[in-house]
């Protein structure tokens, strides 16, 4: 697969608002498989990282890297051609994971778990024996806490004090466990995703998030979907907020600089007086 074929593959997954170039470096790198340069809208793939006896596996890994760098390009396109200071944000991972899902549906990329029966079996054990089971236990904890709250009321014991000093449990954790039970959240999505769903306001929005997790969507994809569904920020709003953050940082640093300069002056005065 040459560089033109890889670019066409990326465009077949999702078109880009801004054109870009894709270049094979012809080099091998121990640090990265590829990189994206937003100023020139250039994807560079270190294609010699994918040579050897791997065959289709090497090509699959190359496609994965190309999609990763393409996700950076699409992320930059959404922000007017510029990337944020931290490249691997939740927004980036949501874009990347969505591209991978599209590529799999088009048979252009494969996670290839079935190629390893041992990994496939281990994955089932992790999902069923740990993620689902831990989710079930948390939900059961929520049910027991609801029962405990009723019993505390019967003896005029503050439930908060019971959670704080008898169970020695953070109130937030207890509250979330209770919500998991009350909202009847599916333990198959795992404890961390259950916590996120329990924190969503609105039954319909919770249901959409839960269904997305059950369909195999990544946590970043689901979280960004919920965010965009609630508060759609345009590029101008993001820039205004970033400007405000930078101004606050500059103000704080300026104040600290003044303090340091005054301390240095006092130190110099003390040294002079000592002489």
C-alpha positions in Angstrom: 0.0 0.0 0.0 1.6 3.3 -1.1 1.0 6.8 0.3 -1.6 7.7 -2.3 -3.6 4.6 -1.5 -3.5 5.3 2.2 -4.8 8.9 1.6 -7.6 7.6 -0.5 -8.5 5.0 2.1 -8.7 7.8 4.8 -10.9 9.9 2.5 -13.2 6.9 1.9 -13.7 6.6 5.7 -14.6 10.3 6.1 -14.0 13.3 3.9 -12.0 16.2 5.2 -13.1 19.9 5.1 -9.5 20.9 4.4 -7.1 19.2 2.1 -4.0 17.5 3.5 -0.9 15.6 2.3 0.2 12.2 3.4 3.8 11.3 3.1 5.8 8.1 3.7 9.1 9.1 5.4 10.9 6.0 4.2 12.4 5.9 7.7 12.1 3.7 10.8 11.4 5.5 14.1 11.6 4.0 17.6 9.6 6.8 19.1 6.5 7.2 17.0 4.9 5.5 14.0 3.6 8.8 12.6 2.9 12.4 13.2 0.7 15.3 12.1 2.0 18.8 11.3 -1.0 21.2 11.5 0.7 24.2 10.0 1.3 22.4 6.7 -1.7 20.0 7.1 0.8 17.1 6.6 0.5 13.5 7.8 3.9 11.7 8.0 4.0 7.9 8.3 7.2 6.2 9.2 6.4 3.3 6.9 9.6 1.3 7.6 8.0 0.6 11.1 5.6 -1.6 9.3 7.9 -3.8 7.2 8.9 -7.4 7.9 7.1 -10.7 8.1 3.8 -9.3 9.4 2.0 -9.1 6.0 -1.6 -8.2 6.6 -0.9 -7.4 10.3 1.6 -4.8 9.3 -0.8 -3.2 6.9 -3.5 -3.2 9.5 -1.1 -1.5 12.0 -0.2 1.1 9.3 -3.9 1.8 8.7 -4.4 2.3 12.4 -1.5 4.8 12.5 -2.8 6.7 9.5 -6.3 6.9 11.0 -4.8 8.2 14.2 -2.9 11.0 12.4 -6.0 11.7 10.2 -8.0 12.2 13.4 -5.6 15.0 14.4 -6.2 16.6 11.0 -10.0 16.4 11.4 -9.7 17.7 14.9 -7.7 20.7 13.6 -10.3 21.2 10.8 -13.0 21.5 13.5 -10.9 24.3 15.2 -10.2 26.4 12.1 -7.0 24.6 11.2 -5.4 24.8 14.6 -4.9 22.1 17.3 -5.3 22.8 21.0 -2.3 22.9 23.3 -2.9 19.4 24.4 -3.3 17.3 21.2 -4.8 14.1 22.8 -8.0 15.6 24.2 -11.3 13.8 24.8 -12.6 15.4 21.6 -9.6 13.9 19.7 -10.2 10.4 21.1 -13.9 10.6 20.2 -13.0 11.5 16.6 -10.4 8.8 16.4 -12.6 6.0 17.8 -15.4 7.0 15.5 -13.1 6.8 12.5 -11.9 3.3 13.6 -15.5 2.1 13.9 -16.3 3.4 10.4 -13.1 1.8 9.1 -14.1 -1.6 10.6 -17.6 -1.3 9.1 -16.0 -0.7 5.7 -13.6 -3.7 6.3 -10.7 -1.3 6.0 -9.4 -2.0 9.5 -9.8 -4.8 12.0 -9.2 -5.0 15.8 -8.4 -8.6 15.0 -9.1 -10.0 18.4 -10.3 -13.3 16.9 -6.9 -13.9 15.5 -5.8 -14.8 19.0 -8.2 -17.4 20.7 -6.3 -16.8 24.0 -6.9 -13.0 23.8 -10.5 -13.5 22.8 -11.1 -15.9 25.8 -9.3 -13.5 28.1 -11.4 -10.6 26.9 -14.6 -12.5 27.8 -13.2 -13.3 31.2 -12.4 -9.6 31.9 -15.8 -8.3 30.7 -17.9 -10.9 32.4 -15.9 -11.8 35.4 -14.7 -8.4 36.4 -16.3 -5.4 34.6 -19.9 -6.8 34.7 -19.5 -8.4 38.1 -18.0 -5.2 39.7 -20.9 -3.3 38.1 -23.4 -5.7 39.6 -21.8 -5.4 43.1 -21.9 -1.6 42.9 -25.5 -1.7 42.0 -26.3 -4.1 44.8 -24.4 -1.8 47.2 -26.8 1.0 46.1 -29.7 -1.2 47.0 -28.3 -2.0 50.4 -27.6 1.7 51.1 -31.2 2.6 50.3 -32.2 -0.1 52.8 -29.7 1.3 55.3 -31.1 4.8 54.9 -34.5 3.6 55.8 -33.2 1.8 58.9 -31.2 4.9 60.0 -34.4 6.9 59.8 -36.1 4.4 62.1 -33.6 5.1 64.9 -33.1 8.8 64.2 -29.5 8.3 63.0 -28.4 10.7 60.3 -27.6 8.7 57.2 -24.7 11.0 56.3 -23.1 10.2 59.7 -23.7 6.5 59.1 -21.9 6.8 55.7 -19.1 9.0 57.0 -18.2 7.3 60.2 -19.7 3.8 60.3 -19.1 2.8 56.7 -16.1 5.2 56.3 -17.3 5.7 52.8 -17.1 8.9 50.7 -20.6 10.4 50.4 -20.2 10.9 46.7 -19.5 7.2 46.2 -22.5 6.3 48.2 -24.7 8.7 46.3 -23.6 7.4 43.0 -24.1 3.7 44.0 -27.7 4.6 45.1 -28.3 6.2 41.8 -27.0 3.2 39.9 -29.6 1.1 41.8 -32.5 3.6 41.5 -31.9 4.3 37.8 -31.5 0.5 37.2 -28.3 1.0 35.2 -27.0 -2.1 33.3 -23.9 -3.6 35.0 -22.7 -4.9 31.6 -21.3 -1.4 30.8 -18.8 -1.7 33.7 -18.5 0.3 37.0 -16.8 3.4 35.5 -19.3 3.8 32.8 -22.1 3.2 35.3 -20.8 6.1 37.4 -20.9 8.4 34.3 -24.4 7.4 33.3 -25.6 7.8 36.9 -24.4 11.4 36.8 -26.4 12.3 33.7 -29.6 14.3 34.3 -32.6 13.2 32.5 -33.9 9.7 31.9 -33.8 10.0 28.1 -30.2 11.2 28.1 -29.1 8.4 30.5 -30.8 5.8 28.3 -29.0 7.1 25.2 -25.6 7.0 27.0 -26.3 3.5 28.3 -27.3 2.2 24.9 -24.2 3.7 23.4 -22.0 1.9 25.9 -23.9 -1.4 25.3 -23.3 -0.9 21.5 -19.5 -0.8 22.1 -18.9 3.0 21.9 -15.8 4.1 23.7 -16.2 6.2 26.9 -14.7 9.3 25.2 -17.1 9.0 22.3 -20.1 8.7 24.6 -19.0 11.6 26.8 -18.4 13.9 23.8 -21.8 12.9 22.4 -23.5 13.8 25.7 -21.5 17.1 25.8 -22.4 18.1 22.3 -26.0 17.2 23.0 -26.2 19.5 26.0 -23.9 22.5 25.2 -22.7 23.0 21.6 -19.7 25.3 21.8 -18.6 27.1 18.7 -15.0 27.9 17.9 -15.5 31.6 19.0 -16.7 30.5 22.5 -13.8 28.2 22.9 -11.4 30.9 21.9 -12.9 33.4 24.4 -12.7 30.8 27.2 -9.1 30.0 26.3 -8.3 33.8 26.2 -9.8 34.2 29.7 -7.7 31.3 31.1 -4.5 32.7 29.6 -5.3 36.1 31.0 -5.9 34.6 34.5 -2.6 32.7 34.3 -0.7 35.8 33.2 -2.2 37.8 36.0 -1.3 35.2 38.6 2.3 34.9 37.3 2.7 38.6 37.3 1.6 38.8 40.9 4.0 36.0 41.8 6.8 37.7 39.9 6.2 40.9 42.0 6.3 38.9 45.2 9.6 37.2 44.2 11.2 40.5 43.3 10.2 42.0 46.6 11.6 39.0 48.5 14.9 39.3 46.5 15.1 43.0 47.4 14.7 42.2 51.1 17.3 39.4 50.9 19.8 41.9 49.3 19.0 44.5 52.0 19.6 42.0 54.7 22.9 40.9 53.2 24.0 44.6 52.9 23.1 45.3 56.5 25.0 42.2 57.6 28.1 43.4 55.9 
